[in-house]
Amino acid sequence: MNRLKQRIAAGEQVAAAWIELSNPDIAEIMVHHGWSTLVIDGEHGVGDLDDWVAVARAAESAGADVVLRVPDGSDTTLKRVLDRGFRSLIVPMVNTAEQARGIIQSCRYPGAGRRGYAAPIVRASDWGARPGYARDEAKDELLLMLQCEHIEAVENLPQIAAVDGVDLIFIGPNDLAGSIDHLERMMEPAPQDLLRRIEATAAAAGKPLATILGAGRDWADLRALGYRFMIGPNDISLLIAGARAAAAERDQTAVAKAGGY
């Protein structure tokens, strides 16, 4: 039922873009212009849960798959976003297998976890129209990516990757570099060595990887390395780039006219 989970399980390499401004119109525009998978950034982006749901509705109605990066992995946060219908999640700052198991427990109903029950009255079950939601569907449709973005997570990665229910390991390259005092210096040898170490560990565990563009890796590099989920531009950066390009064109035209061309 989760199309994105099915695509990744089938071996597809999925490319996505960030939504930072929590604006449904922006999300809809991006879907109609080439971005069929969007990641709503609830960790660093604008807005709250109601904003994220509005963005998801717009994107999904336009035909996109939607992922939410939650601000944290607490019971309350995970319960609320799951109840509101998000079924593909990125959870930041997961450094131990104990944390990973706790997140899984928060996402699963009793019998397999500790998620609070309100299945018949939440958006996730189509407001009770899916009678099998709590029994089987919620667990089966969840796509869960845990962020490896600290040296502690690298040390514990074999154990994290072995936790049942972890679908992908998501690398946050700049936070990873920052954890070894190399913030915004991702191209230096030490951060690059950590990236290679994560890639080797994940491959040995048979666990797919996800990440963002950067740290010297473009789309082609990430595809060649076997990454299954890759996030590129964000709405703010696209707006900045467009504004700068338009301003530069304006100024070049003014200079040319002033020079009599």
PASENU-94963 format. One record per residue (C-alpha): residue in three letters; residue number from 1; x, y, z. Coordinates in steps of 0.2 Angstrom, whole numbers. Each point is the difference from the previous one (the first is absolute). Layout:
N
{atom 'ALA' NUM {X Y Z}},
...
// end
This chain:
261
{atom 'MET' 1 {0 0 0}},
{atom 'ASN' 2 {15 11 2}},
{atom 'ARG' 3 {6 3 -18}},
{atom 'LEU' 4 {16 8 5}},
{atom 'LYS' 5 {4 -15 11}},
{atom 'GLN' 6 {-4 -12 -14}},
{atom 'ARG' 7 {11 10 -12}},
{atom 'ILE' 8 {15 -1 11}},
{atom 'ALA' 9 {-3 -18 5}},
{atom 'ALA' 10 {0 -4 -19}},
{atom 'GLY' 11 {17 7 -2}},
{atom 'GLU' 12 {-4 17 -7}},
{atom 'GLN' 13 {11 15 3}},
{atom 'VAL' 14 {-12 14 5}},
{atom 'ALA' 15 {4 19 -2}},
{atom 'ALA' 16 {-9 13 11}},
{atom 'ALA' 17 {0 18 4}},
{atom 'TRP' 18 {-2 9 17}},
{atom 'ILE' 19 {-15 11 5}},
{atom 'GLU' 20 {6 12 13}},
{atom 'LEU' 21 {-13 14 -1}},
{atom 'SER' 22 {-15 -11 4}},
{atom 'ASN' 23 {-10 8 -14}},
{atom 'PRO' 24 {-13 -12 -9}},
{atom 'ASP' 25 {1 11 -16}},
{atom 'ILE' 26 {19 -2 -1}},
{atom 'ALA' 27 {-2 -18 3}},
{atom 'GLU' 28 {-13 -2 -14}},
{atom 'ILE' 29 {11 11 -12}},
{atom 'MET' 30 {15 -11 3}},
{atom 'VAL' 31 {-10 -16 -3}},
{atom 'HIS' 32 {-7 6 -16}},
{atom 'HIS' 33 {18 5 -6}},
{atom 'GLY' 34 {10 -15 2}},
{atom 'TRP' 35 {1 -5 19}},
{atom 'SER' 36 {-11 -15 3}},
{atom 'THR' 37 {7 -3 17}},
{atom 'LEU' 38 {1 13 13}},
{atom 'VAL' 39 {7 0 18}},
{atom 'ILE' 40 {-8 12 12}},
{atom 'ASP' 41 {13 6 12}},
{atom 'GLY' 42 {-7 1 18}},
{atom 'GLU' 43 {17 1 8}},
{atom 'HIS' 44 {6 16 -8}},
{atom 'GLY' 45 {-14 6 -11}},
{atom 'VAL' 46 {-14 12 4}},
{atom 'GLY' 47 {-17 -5 7}},
{atom 'ASP' 48 {-8 -13 11}},
{atom 'LEU' 49 {-10 -16 -1}},
{atom 'ASP' 50 {-15 8 -8}},
{atom 'ASP' 51 {11 9 -13}},
{atom 'TRP' 52 {8 -16 -4}},
{atom 'VAL' 53 {-16 -9 -3}},
{atom 'ALA' 54 {-6 14 -11}},
{atom 'VAL' 55 {16 -2 -11}},
{atom 'ALA' 56 {-2 -19 0}},
{atom 'ARG' 57 {-18 2 -6}},
{atom 'ALA' 58 {5 11 -14}},
{atom 'ALA' 59 {15 -10 -6}},
{atom 'GLU' 60 {-10 -16 1}},
{atom 'SER' 61 {-15 6 -9}},
{atom 'ALA' 62 {13 6 -14}},
{atom 'GLY' 63 {7 -18 -1}},
{atom 'ALA' 64 {15 1 11}},
{atom 'ASP' 65 {7 -12 14}},
{atom 'VAL' 66 {3 10 16}},
{atom 'VAL' 67 {13 -3 14}},
{atom 'LEU' 68 {0 10 16}},
{atom 'ARG' 69 {16 3 10}},
{atom 'VAL' 70 {-6 1 17}},
{atom 'PRO' 71 {8 13 13}},
{atom 'ASP' 72 {4 -14 12}},
{atom 'GLY' 73 {-3 -19 4}},
{atom 'SER' 74 {-11 2 15}},
{atom 'ASP' 75 {-15 -10 4}},
{atom 'THR' 76 {-11 15 -1}},
{atom 'THR' 77 {7 6 -17}},
{atom 'LEU' 78 {-1 -17 -9}},
{atom 'LYS' 79 {-17 -4 7}},
{atom 'ARG' 80 {-7 17 -6}},
{atom 'VAL' 81 {8 0 -18}},
{atom 'LEU' 82 {-5 -19 -3}},
{atom 'ASP' 83 {-18 4 6}},
{atom 'ARG' 84 {-1 15 -12}},
{atom 'GLY' 85 {4 -12 -15}},
{atom 'PHE' 86 {19 1 -3}},
{atom 'ARG' 87 {7 -17 -4}},
{atom 'SER' 88 {17 4 -6}},
{atom 'LEU' 89 {11 7 13}},
{atom 'ILE' 90 {18 6 3}},
{atom 'VAL' 91 {5 1 18}},
{atom 'PRO' 92 {16 11 4}},
{atom 'MET' 93 {14 -3 12}},
{atom 'VAL' 94 {-1 -19 3}},
{atom 'ASN' 95 {16 -5 8}},
{atom 'THR' 96 {-3 -17 9}},
{atom 'ALA' 97 {-10 -16 -3}},
{atom 'GLU' 98 {-9 4 16}},
{atom 'GLN' 99 {-7 16 -8}},
{atom 'ALA' 100 {-4 -9 -16}},
{atom 'ARG' 101 {-10 -14 9}},
{atom 'GLY' 102 {-9 14 10}},
{atom 'ILE' 103 {-5 9 -16}},
{atom 'ILE' 104 {-7 -17 -7}},
{atom 'GLN' 105 {-10 -3 16}},
{atom 'SER' 106 {-7 18 -2}},
{atom 'CYS' 107 {-6 -4 -17}},
{atom 'ARG' 108 {-8 -17 3}},
{atom 'TYR' 109 {-16 -4 8}},
{atom 'PRO' 110 {-1 -11 16}},
{atom 'GLY' 111 {5 -18 -4}},
{atom 'ALA' 112 {16 7 -9}},
{atom 'GLY' 113 {2 17 8}},
{atom 'ARG' 114 {-8 14 11}},
{atom 'ARG' 115 {-9 12 -12}},
{atom 'GLY' 116 {-15 7 7}},
{atom 'TYR' 117 {-16 -6 -7}},
{atom 'ALA' 118 {-13 11 -8}},
{atom 'ALA' 119 {-1 -9 -17}},
{atom 'PRO' 120 {-18 2 -4}},
{atom 'ILE' 121 {0 19 1}},
{atom 'VAL' 122 {17 5 -8}},
{atom 'ARG' 123 {4 6 -18}},
{atom 'ALA' 124 {13 -15 -1}},
{atom 'SER' 125 {-15 -12 -1}},
{atom 'ASP' 126 {-10 11 -12}},
{atom 'TRP' 127 {-10 5 15}},
{atom 'GLY' 128 {-5 -18 4}},
{atom 'ALA' 129 {-3 -6 -18}},
{atom 'ARG' 130 {15 -12 1}},
{atom 'PRO' 131 {-5 -13 13}},
{atom 'GLY' 132 {16 -9 -1}},
{atom 'TYR' 133 {11 15 3}},
{atom 'ALA' 134 {5 -4 18}},
{atom 'ARG' 135 {2 -18 -2}},
{atom 'ASP' 136 {11 -2 -15}},
{atom 'GLU' 137 {0 15 -11}},
{atom 'ALA' 138 {9 13 11}},
{atom 'LYS' 139 {15 -11 3}},
{atom 'ASP' 140 {1 -6 -18}},
{atom 'GLU' 141 {-1 17 -9}},
{atom 'LEU' 142 {12 9 11}},
{atom 'LEU' 143 {16 6 -8}},
{atom 'LEU' 144 {13 5 13}},
{atom 'MET' 145 {17 8 -3}},
{atom 'LEU' 146 {11 3 15}},
{atom 'GLN' 147 {13 14 -2}},
{atom 'CYS' 148 {19 -4 3}},
{atom 'GLU' 149 {7 17 3}},
{atom 'HIS' 150 {12 -2 15}},
{atom 'ILE' 151 {16 -10 3}},
{atom 'GLU' 152 {-9 -9 13}},
{atom 'ALA' 153 {-13 -7 -12}},
{atom 'VAL' 154 {15 -5 -12}},
{atom 'GLU' 155 {7 -10 15}},
{atom 'ASN' 156 {-17 -8 3}},
{atom 'LEU' 157 {-6 -2 -18}},
{atom 'PRO' 158 {1 -19 -1}},
{atom 'GLN' 159 {-11 -2 15}},
{atom 'ILE' 160 {-12 14 -6}},
{atom 'ALA' 161 {-1 -8 -18}},
{atom 'ALA' 162 {-5 -17 8}},
{atom 'VAL' 163 {-15 7 9}},
{atom 'ASP' 164 {-16 -7 -8}},
{atom 'GLY' 165 {-11 14 -8}},
{atom 'VAL' 166 {15 11 -5}},
{atom 'ASP' 167 {-2 2 -19}},
{atom 'LEU' 168 {14 12 -5}},
{atom 'ILE' 169 {14 8 8}},
{atom 'PHE' 170 {0 19 -4}},
{atom 'ILE' 171 {17 9 0}},
{atom 'GLY' 172 {0 18 6}},
{atom 'PRO' 173 {18 5 -7}},
{atom 'ASN' 174 {2 17 7}},
{atom 'ASP' 175 {-6 -5 18}},
{atom 'LEU' 176 {11 -15 -2}},
{atom 'ALA' 177 {15 10 -4}},
{atom 'GLY' 178 {-4 12 14}},
{atom 'SER' 179 {0 -14 13}},
{atom 'ILE' 180 {19 -2 -4}},
{atom 'ASP' 181 {3 19 0}},
{atom 'HIS' 182 {-1 2 -19}},
{atom 'LEU' 183 {-16 10 -2}},
{atom 'GLU' 184 {-2 6 -18}},
{atom 'ARG' 185 {16 -9 -4}},
{atom 'MET' 186 {-7 -16 -7}},
{atom 'MET' 187 {13 -2 -14}},
{atom 'GLU' 188 {14 -2 12}},
{atom 'PRO' 189 {7 -18 2}},
{atom 'ALA' 190 {-7 -3 18}},
{atom 'PRO' 191 {-19 3 -5}},
{atom 'GLN' 192 {3 -9 -17}},
{atom 'ASP' 193 {7 -15 10}},
{atom 'LEU' 194 {-16 -1 11}},
{atom 'LEU' 195 {-11 0 -16}},
{atom 'ARG' 196 {9 -14 -7}},
{atom 'ARG' 197 {0 -9 17}},
{atom 'ILE' 198 {-19 2 1}},
{atom 'GLU' 199 {-2 -6 -18}},
{atom 'ALA' 200 {10 -16 3}},
{atom 'THR' 201 {-9 -4 16}},
{atom 'ALA' 202 {-17 2 -8}},
{atom 'ALA' 203 {5 -10 -14}},
{atom 'ALA' 204 {6 -14 12}},
{atom 'ALA' 205 {-17 1 9}},
{atom 'GLY' 206 {-10 0 -16}},
{atom 'LYS' 207 {-8 16 5}},
{atom 'PRO' 208 {-4 13 -13}},
{atom 'LEU' 209 {7 18 1}},
{atom 'ALA' 210 {-8 17 -2}},
{atom 'THR' 211 {8 17 1}},
{atom 'ILE' 212 {0 18 -7}},
{atom 'LEU' 213 {10 7 -15}},
{atom 'GLY' 214 {17 7 6}},
{atom 'ALA' 215 {16 -5 8}},
{atom 'GLY' 216 {7 -2 -18}},
{atom 'ARG' 217 {-14 -11 -6}},
{atom 'ASP' 218 {-12 5 -14}},
{atom 'TRP' 219 {-15 -10 -6}},
{atom 'ALA' 220 {11 -11 -11}},
{atom 'ASP' 221 {12 -4 14}},
{atom 'LEU' 222 {-13 -5 12}},
{atom 'ARG' 223 {-9 -11 -13}},
{atom 'ALA' 224 {17 -8 -4}},
{atom 'LEU' 225 {3 -3 19}},
{atom 'GLY' 226 {-17 -9 1}},
{atom 'TYR' 227 {-10 13 11}},
{atom 'ARG' 228 {-18 -4 -1}},
{atom 'PHE' 229 {-7 16 6}},
{atom 'MET' 230 {8 17 -4}},
{atom 'ILE' 231 {-6 18 3}},
{atom 'GLY' 232 {6 14 -10}},
{atom 'PRO' 233 {-7 18 -1}},
{atom 'ASN' 234 {-11 9 12}},
{atom 'ASP' 235 {-14 13 -3}},
{atom 'ILE' 236 {10 14 9}},
{atom 'SER' 237 {16 -3 -10}},
{atom 'LEU' 238 {-10 -1 -16}},
{atom 'LEU' 239 {-8 17 4}},
{atom 'ILE' 240 {17 7 4}},
{atom 'ALA' 241 {8 -6 -16}},
{atom 'GLY' 242 {-15 7 -10}},
{atom 'ALA' 243 {0 17 8}},
{atom 'ARG' 244 {19 2 -2}},
{atom 'ALA' 245 {-1 -5 -18}},
{atom 'ALA' 246 {-14 12 -4}},
{atom 'ALA' 247 {9 14 9}},
{atom 'ALA' 248 {16 -4 -9}},
{atom 'GLU' 249 {-9 1 -17}},
{atom 'ARG' 250 {-8 16 5}},
{atom 'ASP' 251 {17 8 5}},
{atom 'GLN' 252 {8 -6 -16}},
{atom 'THR' 253 {-14 7 -11}},
{atom 'ALA' 254 {2 17 9}},
{atom 'VAL' 255 {19 0 -2}},
{atom 'ALA' 256 {-2 -4 -19}},
{atom 'LYS' 257 {-13 13 -3}},
{atom 'ALA' 258 {10 13 10}},
{atom 'GLY' 259 {15 -4 -12}},
{atom 'GLY' 260 {-11 3 -15}},
{atom 'TYR' 261 {-2 -18 -6}},
// end
